[in-house]
Amino acid sequence: MESTDPTETPDLPDQPHESLPESAEDEIGEDLPELEIEMEPEEISSGVDLGADAGKQKRLSGPSVIRDQVRRLPGKPGVYRMFGESGELLYVGKARNLKARVSNYAKVGGQTQRIARMISLTRSMEFVVTASETEALLLEANLIKRLKPRFNIILRDDKSFPHILIREDHEAPQALKHRGAKKIKGQYFGPFASAGAVDHTLDTLQKAFLLRTCTDNVYATRSRPCMLHQMGRCSAPCVGLVPLDEYRDLVREAERFLNGDAETLQEQLAAQMERAAQGMDYERAARLRDRIRALAAVRQSQSINPEGLVEADVFAIHCEAGQSAVQAFFFRAGQNWGATVWYPKHDRDDTPEQVLTAFLAQFYDDRPVPLMILLSHEINEIDLMTEALELKAEHKVDIRTPQRGEKRGIVGQAQLNAREALGRKLADTQSQQKILAAVQKVFDLPEPPKRIEVYDNSHIMGANMVGGMVVAGPEGFEKNSYRKFNIKDEELAPGDDYGMMREVMRRRFARLKKEWEELNVPAAVEGAELVAAPSPAPADGARRPDAWPDLVLIDGGLGQLAATREAIEAVGFAPGVLNLVAIAKGPDRNAGREQFFRPNRAPFQLPTNDPALYYLQRLRDEAHRWAIGAHRAKRSAALVGQNPLDEISGVGVRRKKALLHKFGSAKGVSRATVADLQTVEGVNEALARRIYDHFQGG
C-alpha cells in the first residue's frame, strides 16, 4: 500500500511518450460512470502567476509550482496530473494522500535524474479527489490509457478482441465472429486472442453442430442447400432440411460446448449414435459419428490445459535491453482461446513488477475481468489491485503468482513465449535501424527517419476517389496512424490525380501546421499583444509535433511531386522544410527500375540489390494496398446503398424497411405477388401493383 510519509521518495514515473493527443481531454473518465468522483475546483490550479509587470506572464516552474500546490492540497486520496510549458501532459499519478505524495516532488535533490527532469519541466498541476484509493487507481489507469502521458508506463494497445456471437433475433440462430459493442441480441463467447482462434472455433461449430454462418439475406433467398451442407458443415435450415426445433437443439448444444460442457455433451452424442445404430438408422449414426469426431479432436487439442483454469487470464513478462514483452493466454470454459503479446513502452530502469502492475491496470480499463489472473511476477500493491478489479467486475477476482504445480507450468510456458517474442522484436528492431540508416544515406537526411509518410490515390474512371496515407518508423508500419481521405472537391475533374494529391496534401499539412503553431506560438495573456504565427521552418528552439514526418514519399512522378509542393507551400510551409520524394515505376513499370524525384534535383535510380530500394518498394506497395482497400470499401458501400426499391415512387425508408423485413431482400420482394405485397404494413393495392410492375416489367 502507498505510504503517506511526507519524506517518502515518489514512485518512479515512466518512459517518455507522445504529447497529449488532440481532444483527449474530452475523454477523461468517460468509461468510469460507476465511480463517484469528488471534483474540488479550488484544488485545480494552473500554476500561473500573472503579476502587474506590464502585463507580462511570469510562470512558476518545477518545485516552485509543486510547493505552491501543496499548500492547498487535502490529505485525501486522488489523482494528480503534471503539465509542461505548452500544456502537454507529463505524468499522471495516484495517491492515498495527495498532500503527502505531491510534497515529495517539491524537494530539491534526492531524486533520480529522470524524476528531476520531470519535476523541472512541470509548469502546472491538476488534481481530482476520489472517495478511495481504489477509485484513484481506476481513474489513474483510465487517464494514462487515454492521454498517454510522457513519463508514464504506456500500454500501446491497439488490439480489439473478437468474440463468437450466437444470435437470438432470428428463427435460425447464426454463429458468427463479432467485434465491438455488444448491441445485437444473443450469446457472446470470448474474448478470443485472435481472429484465427475464432475461425478455428467456428470451424468446429460447423463440423460438430452444423450451425449456419450465412447472412440473413442469403438465408432468406436460398432455394436449395449451399456447398457447406454438401460438405457436412451445415444442417440447411434455410430450405427446411432440418426442422427449426431440431436446429435450435443444435444451437443449445453449441452453447453448452462453448460454456465448457464438452465432455457430457460428447457422452450424450455417443449414446444417441448407439441408439441410431441399433435402430438401423445408419445415416443418422454416421452424422453423429462425424460430430463426435470433431468434438474429440477439439478436446484432444485442449488436453494440455491445467485443471481449474475454467476462466482465467495468464500474463508473463520478460525484460531485456530496456524493453519488455508481456505474453497473455486466455482460458474460457476450460479451453485455451489463444495467446497474444504486447510491448509496453517504459523507461529502461523500470522493474518487471512495475511494468506488469501498470499493464494490468490499463489492460482491464475497458475489458471484462475473469475470475482468476495468473502472473509471472508479484505485482506492487496486489491487495489494492484486487479490490479495484473486483469493484469494476462486481465479482471475486483471484490474482496469484503460482510457485508450483500445473498453474506454475502454464505461467512458465507463457514466460518462455514472452522471452522468444521479445528476442524476435529486438532482432527486427536492429534490422529496421539498419534499413532506416540506409534510407538516410540515400536521401541525405540529417538522421535516420523516425516517421515516414507514404501517399497514394485510388479510383476507377474518376469514381469513388480516395487518397491514402500509411506511416512507418523504427518499429515498422504504424497502422494506428494510417489515414484515408475521401476526396471532397466537387469541382475536381474525374480522375484528376494531381488535383486529388493537392487536396490530400492540403488537408494533411494544414492540420500539421495547426499542431506546429500550438506548440510554438506563445499563449496570449491579459494585456499582451498577440504574436503572429511564424511559418513552420527549421529554427532554434522550435518544437515539432510528434506527427512531423522526416520523409514524405509520394507514389508518382514529377507531376505528383509538383502538386505536393504546391499544396504544402500554399498551406504555409517554407520551401524545403519537408523532405519530399516521389517514387515512380521505371520503363515497362518493372519493379527494381523505379525512379526517384526530389525538388530541384535530377531523377535517379538505386541499384536493384540495394536494401533501401526493397524497403522503399514495400512502403510504396503498402500505401497502394491501403488506398485500394479504402477505394473498394467506398465502392462496396455505394453499391450496398443502391437498392432496387429506391427507384420505386412511393417507397420511402419506412416502407422499404417493412418490405425487406417481410421478404428478406429485394430479390424476395421481386418474387412476391400483388396480394403478398398488400400484406405489408403501409402498402395499399395501388402501391403493391406499382412494385409488382416495376420488377415484372409491366
N, C-alpha and C positions, 0 to 999 in steps of 0.2 A: 504493500500500500504506500501511498505517497506521503512523504514527511512534510510537516508544517514548520519545521525548524527554520527560522529566518537565515541561519548561517549555512543552510544546505546549498550544495552546488547544484545548479539546474540540470535536468536531464539533457543529454546530448540531443540537439536537433539534428536534422538530416541533410542529405545531399542536395546541393543547389538544383533547382529545376526551373522550368519555364515561368515567365512572369504571369500575373493574373490574367486569365482569359477574358475576352470581351463578354460582357453581360453575365459573368459568373456570379456577381453579387446578387442577382435576382433569384438565383437558385438555392441560396443558403437555407438549409433546414427544410426544404420542401418535402423531403421524404421522411420527416420525423413528426408527423402530426400528433403522435401519441405522447410526445414529451411536453410537459407543461413548463416552458422555459420562461423564467422571470427576467424580462428586459428592464434594466435600470438606466434610463437615459443620462442621468447625471454622472454615470461612470464611464460613458463613452466620450472620449476626448480625442481631438485631432493632434494634440501636441504642438499646436501653433500659437505663438505669442505675437500678436500684432501690436507693436509699440507705436509711439507717436513720432517716430523719427522720419518725418517727411513721407509717411505712408509706406515706408519700406517694410518688407517682410523679414522678420527675424525668427528663425526656427531653432527650437531646442534640438539637440542631437544626442544620440546614443544614451549613455547612462543618465544624462540630464532629463531626457524625456521620461525615462522609466522612473526616476526618483520623483518627478512631478506627478506621475500617475499613482505611485504607491500611496501617497498621502490621502488619496480619495478612495482607495480600494477597500472593500469589505473583506472580512475573513470568512468568506463563503466559497463553496465550490463553483466552478465555472470554466469558461474557455476564454483565452486571450489570443489576440492577433497582433502581429508586429508588422508595420508598413515602412517602406523606404521612401526616398526623396520624391519619386514620381507617383506615389500611391501604390506601388507594386507590393504584393503580399510576400513577406519574407518567411513568416513562421506562424503556425497555429499550434497552441499547446493547451492542455487541460490541467486543472489543479484542484485539489481538495480544499485548499485555502489560497485564494487568489493573492491576497496581500503578502503572504509568506513566500509563495512561489515567485512572484514578479519581483519582489525585493532582492532576490538573489542576482537578478540581471543588473541591478543598479550598482553593484560593487565594481570597483576598478581592480583588476588583477585577479589571479586565481582561476581564470577560465582558459579553456583550450583556445588555440589560435582561431579556430573556426567559429566558436561561440563568440569570441571577442569581435570578430569581423561582423557577425550578425548583429550584435549589440551596437556597433559603431554605425551601421547602416540604418538603424531604426530612427524614424522621424515622427512616428505617431503610433498609437496603440488603441485597440478597441476591445471591449470586454462584454461577455454575456454571462450573467449569473444564472445557474441552474439549481434545481431542487436538490440534486445529489451529485456525487462524483460519478456515479454510474451514468447518469444522463449527460454529464460533461464528456465522458468517454465516447458516447454515441454521437454527440454533436461534433466533437473533435474529428472523428472518423469521417463524418458526413462532409465537413468543410474541407478537410485535406483532400478527399477524393475528388471533390468538385472544383476546388480552387487551385490545387497543385502548388502549394507554397514552395518557395525557392529552397528553404532549408529543412524541409520535412522528408521523411521516407515516403516515396510515392509508389503506389501500386499502379503500374501502367497497364490498365485493364481495358482491353477492347473486345473481350470475349462475351458473347451473348449465348448462354447455354440453351440448347434445344430441348424440347420435351416431346413426348408422344401424346397426342390427343385422340381420344376415342369420343367422337361427337355423340351427343344425345338429342340433337334437334332434328333428327331425320328418322324415317321409318326403318332404314337400314343403316345403322351407325357406321361411320367411316373411320378408319385408322390412318392418321397422317402425322407428319413432322410439323412441329409448331415452335415458333419463336415469338418473343414479345409478350404484350399484355394478354392476360387470360380472359378475353371477353366472350369467347364462344362457349356455349353451354356444353359441358362434357366432363370427362375424367382426364386429368393431366397426370402424366407419369414422368418423373425426371428429378433433377436435371441429369442429362447425359453430357459427358465431357466433350463430345464431338458429334458432328453430323454423321460421321462414319459409324459411330456406335448406335445412333438412332436407326440408320439404314439397316444395320445388321439385325437389330431387334425387330424392325418392321418386316424384314425378310422372314424371320422366324414366325411372326404372327400370320403371315401369308401361308406358310407351309403347314403350321400346326393348327390354325384356327380358320383359315380360308376367308379372312376378312377382306372386304373390298377396300381399295385405295383410290378409286376413281373419283372424280369430282361429281357434284350433284347433277350438273348439266349432262355429263356423259352418261351417268346412271339413268337419267330421265329419257334419253334418246336411244338407248340400246334396244335393238330388236332381236339380237342373238348374242350368245356368250362371247366374251372377248378372249384374247390369247391367254390371259392369265388363268382363266378357267380351264382351257385346254392343257395348260401346264400343271394343273392341280394346285393352283395357288389362290383360287377364289371360288366361292360356292355359288356365284352368279345369282344373287338375289334380284338383280336388275331385270331378269327375264323369268323369274319365278321358279328357277330350278331348285331352290330351297325355300320352304315356307318361311315367312317372316318371323314366326315364333321360334322356329328352329335356328334361324340366323341369330336372333337375339340371345339364344342359349350359347351360341358360339362366342358372341361378344362378351357375355358374362364369364365364360371360361378364360378368354383372353385377359380380362381384367384380373381374375384370380391369379393367372400366371404372372402378370406384371406386379401384383401385390406380394409375390413370393410364395405362392401356394402351388409350386410346380410339382412337387413330389406326390401330394394327394391327388392332384389332377391327373398325373400320369397313371397312377394306380386305377383310377376310375375309368380312364380310356382303355386300359388293358382289359378290365372286366367287361366293358362294352364290346370290345373286339372278340373276346371269348364267346359271349352270347351270340354275336352275329355269326361267328363261325359255326357254332352248334346249330344255329337255325338255318345254316346253309346260305346265308346272305353274304356270299363271298366278296361281292363288290364293296359293300359297306365295311366288311372286315379289313379289306385291303386299304381303304381310305383311312380307317382308324390306325392301321399299322403304320402308314406313312406319317400320320400326325404324331404318333408315339416316337417314331424315329427322330423327328425334328426336335421334339422336346428333350429326348435323351441326348442329342448332340449338344444342345444348349447347356444342359445340366453338367455334361462332361467337361465342357469348356469352363464352367464355373466351379469345378471341384476344388480348385486351389484356394477358394475363399475360406478365411478363418471362421470358426464358429463364433456366433454372437455379433457379427457385423451385418445386422439387418438393415440399419440405417446409419451410415457413418461417412464422414469425410476424413481422409488421411492426408496430412501435409508434412513434407520433409524438405529441409533446406540444406543447401551446400554452398559455402562461400569460398571464393578463391580469387586472387588477384584484384581484390577490391570490388568484386561483383558477386551476385547471388542468383541462384535458381531455386524456385520453390515448386516442387512436384506435388501434384494432387491426384489422389484416387477417389472415386465416388462410388459408394456402395448403397444401393437401394434394393429393398425386397430381397436381401440376401445375395444379390448379384453385383458383380463389378460392372458398373455402367461407364467405364472408360477412365482415361487419365489425361491430364494436360499440365502444362508448365508455364510459370511466369518468371519474369526477370525484373524484380523491383529495383527502382533507382534509389541509391543511398550513398552515404559517404563511406570511404574506404575503412574508416575506423569503427563503423557500426558493427556490433556483435550479431551473431545469428539470432540470439534471443530477442534483441531489439528489433531486428528486421521482421522476424516472424510475428512479434506482437503487433507491430504496425500493420502488417499484411492482413492478419485476421480481422482486425477492427474494420479495415476498409473493405475487405472481401465480403463480409456479411452485412455491409451497409444497405445493400439492395437485393440480397438473396435470402432464400429460406434457410433457416438454421436446422441442421439434423439433430438427432438425439445424442450422437456421440461424435467427438472430434479427437482424432489421434495425431500426436505431434512428435517430431523427432527431437525437439529441444523444449525444455521447460521455459515457458514464456514468462515475461515480467507481469506481476500483478494478476496472477491467474484467477484469484477469487473475484477481483473486480471485473475481469473479462467474462467470467462465467455468469455473474449477476447481470451484466449488460446484455449478453446474448439471450439469457432467459427472459429478461424484460422485453426484448424485441420479439422473441419467438413464442412467448407465452406457454412454454413447457420446459421441463427439466433438460439441461444440457450437461453432458459429462465430458469434460476436457481432461485428457490424460496423456502422459508420456510413458508408454509401456516399456518395461525393463526386461521382460521375459515372455516366453510363450508365443502363440501364433500371431497375436497382435503386434508384438515386437518384430516378428518376421516380416509382416506386411509393411511396417514402417521402414524397416531396413531395405526392403525392396524399393520403396518409394525414394529413399535417400540415394540408393545406387543409381536410380534413374535421374535424380536431380544432379548428381555428380557428372554423369555422362552427358546430360543436356548442356550443363554449363561448359564442359570441355569442348563440345561442338560449337557452342556460341563463341567462345574465346578464339577458337581456330578460325571461324568465319569472320570475326571482327578483325583479326590480324590480316587476313586475305583482303578484306574490304579496305583496310587502311592502305595497303599496297596499291590497290586499284585507284583509290582516290588520289594518292600521290602521283600516279601516272597521269591522271586527268589534269592535275595541277600543272604538271610539266608540259602537257600538250597545249594547254591554253594560256600558259604564262600567268597563272593565278598566284596571288601573294602567299596563299597557304592552301592545303587540301580543302576542298569544298565540304562544308558541313550540311548544306541544303542545296540540292539540285532540283529545279522545277522544269518539267518537260511538258510541252503543249502540242496538242494535235486537234484537228477538227474532223467531223464526220457528217455526211448527209448523202442522200440519194436523189440526184436530179434536183437539188435545192430544197427537198422536203425534209422536215424534222431535223433542222440544223442544230448541231450540238458541238460545243467545244469541251475539251477535257484537259485536266492538269493532273499529273502524277508527281510525287515527291520522293526523292531518295536521299540517303545520308549515310553516315558511318555504320548504321545498323541495318542497312538495306532499304527496301521500299517502306515508306511510312504511310500505310494505307488509310490511317485516320485523317491524313492531310489531303487526300485526293479530293478534287472538286470537279463538278461538271457545270457548264454554262449553257443554259438554253438561250439560243440567240433570239433577242427580243426586237431588234431593229426592223420595223415593218417596211422601211424604205430600202432595205438591203436587197439587191438583185439576187434571185435564187441561185445558189451555187457560187456566190462571190467569196472565194476562200480568203482573199486579202481583207475584205470587209469583215468577215467573221473573226479573223485574227485580231483586227483592230478593236472590235467590240470586246473580245475576251480579255485582251491586254489592258484596255481602258478600265474595265471593271475590276480586274485583279489588282492593278497597281494604283488605282485611286484609293482602294482600301488600304494598301500598304503605306501610301503617303499619309493617310489619316493616322495610322498607327505610329508612324515616324514622328509626326507633329506632336502627338500626345506625349511622346517620350522626351522631346527636345525643345518644345516651346514652353517657356516659363509660365506658370499659372498666374492668372491675373489676381491682384489683391486690391482691396479697397483703397481708392485714391491713387492707384498706379496706372500708368498708361499701358494699354495692351501692346504686346510686342508682335510684330508681323512674323508670320511663319516663314522660315527660310526654305529653300528648295532642298530636298533630300540629296545630299552630296557628301563626299568624304570631308570630314572636318575634325579637328582636335576636340576631344571631349564629347562628340556626337554619339548617341546611343542608337543602335539599330534594333528594330523589333526582332523577336525570335523567329518570325516567319520571313526574314530577309533572305532572298536567295543569293548564294555565292555564284551560281551559274544558272542561266536561263537557256534551255535547249529547246529549239523550235523545229518541229518536223516540217521541212520545206526548204526552199531555196532563197535566192536573193529577194524575191517578191515578198515572201512571208517575213523575212528579216527586216525589210524596209517598212512594212506595215507595223511590225512590232515596235521599231524605233520611233516611228511617227506617233503611235498611240502613247507610248511611255513618256516621251518628251512633252506631248500635249497635256498630260496629266500634271507635269511639273517637275519631273526628274531631270537632273542635269545630264547632258550627254556624257556617256562613258561611265556613269556611276554604277551601272549594272553590266555584268559580263554576259553579252548576248552572243549565242552561236546558233546557226541554222544547220541542220543536217539533212542532206538531200541524197537520194539514191543515185548512183552513178549511171553510166550508159547501160541500157537494157534493164535498168532497175535491179542490177545484181548486188546482193549483199556482199560486202567486202570492198566495194569500189565507191563507197559513199564519199561525197564531197562536203567539206565544212566551210561555212561562210561566216566571217566576222566583220563588223563595221570597219571600213577603211583599211581592209587587208585583202590580199589576194586569196582566192579559194585554195584549199589544199586537201590532200588525201593522206591517210595513215597507212602504214604497211599492213597487209592483210593478216599478219600474225601478231599484230600489236594488241596486248591485253586491253589497253584502253579502248581500242576500236570495238572489241567484242562487248565491253561493258556499255559503251555508248549505244551500240545496236540494241542491247537489252532494254535500255532506258527508252529508246525510240519505240521499240515493239510494245513495251508495257503501256506507253501513252496511247499507241494506236489501239491496243486491245481495250483500254478503258474508254476511249472515245467511241469506238464501235459498239461496245456494250451499252453505253448511255444512249446512243442513237437507236439501237434496236429496242431498248426498253421504251423509249419515247414513241417509236413507231408502233410497237405492240399495244401500248396504252391507247394510241389513236385508233387502232383497229378494233380493240375491245369496245371502245366507246361508240363505235358505229354499229347500230342495231337496226335491222330492217324495220322494226316497229317505229323508229324515229321518223320514218318517211311517210307515215300514215297520218293524215289530218284527223284531229280529234283524239289522238292517243298521246296523252301527256305523261308526266313522270309517274303519277299515281296509277293510271290505268295500265301503263307498261309494266309496272311492278306487279300489279294484280294478275296480268296475263302471264308473266313469267313464273309467278308463284303457282299458278294453276296448271300450266302446261310444261314447266321446267326449262324451256328455251324458246327462242324464236322459231326454231325448226318444229317444235311441238305445236306452237301456235299455227304454223302454216298448214299443219295436217288436220286442224280442228274444223268441224262443220259449223255452219251458222248457228245451229241450235246449241252446240257446245260452247261457242263463244258467248252466247247470251247468258250463260250461267255465271259468268264473271261479273263481280260487282262493278257497276258503272258502265257496262256495255249493253246498250239497247239494240234493238233489231237493226236499225239503220247503220250503226257503227259496226255491228257484227258483220253485216253484209259488205261494208266497205273494207274491213280487214280481210274477209274471205276473198273478195275480188282482187285485192292487192296481191295476194300470194298465188291465186289461181289464174291471174292474168285476165280477169273479167272486166 
